[in-house]
Amino acid sequence: MQVTIKGTIYELKFNFKALFKANKDFSTIDENGNNMGDGATNLFTRLALGDSLAIIDVIKVATSVSKVTDEDMFNAVDQLTEEGEKLDDVLQELMDELKHSGFFVKSIQTQKKGLEEALEMLKKKDETEETTQQIMAVQRIVTLINDNL
């Protein structure tokens, strides 16, 4: 897949470098300030949820583009999605690219396994409104990954 930014065509590459950048820049940070290493999974789930803002984040991790303005990125997304007419197609294509990257698939599968283990632990906790919400959120993410990976 390619994207044109400021007249330059960039090939999106979902290699180890892209995985590293995704996990560095888009991972959850825990209460102790530790990077949870789930950036690839976060990008994948955002795409699966139809989050159009994820397109820019995926472009940032999958290209070597630097020193571009937000406006340049907005224009690139407008062009890539044909002013939004092909938004769903682009979201699906990006998700497919992640699914075809061994690096991203392995990372997402590892995170999914961790989420499944966390879900089992949450289910064993005393039932409170907070744990019920956490269980529902984790189940939703696991289901989303299972349905789309």
Number of C-alpha atoms within 10 A of each C-alpha: 10 12 18 16 18 13 9 9 11 16 14 19 20 23 15 14 15 22 24 17 17 25 22 17 17 21 19 16 12 9 7 6 8 10 16 14 20 23 24 29 25 20 24 28 21 18 25 21 13 15 15 17 12 20 24 15 15 24 23 18 24 21 17 13 13 7 6 10 10 10 10 15 20 15 16 21 23 15 15 19 18 12 12 14 11 14 19 16 12 20 22 16 14 23 21 15 15 25 18 13 16 13 18 24 18 13 19 24 15 14 21 20 13 12 16 16 11 14 19 11 11 16 13 9 10 9 12 9 9 9 16 14 12 16 18 13 13 17 15 12 19 20 13 16 18 11 9 15 17
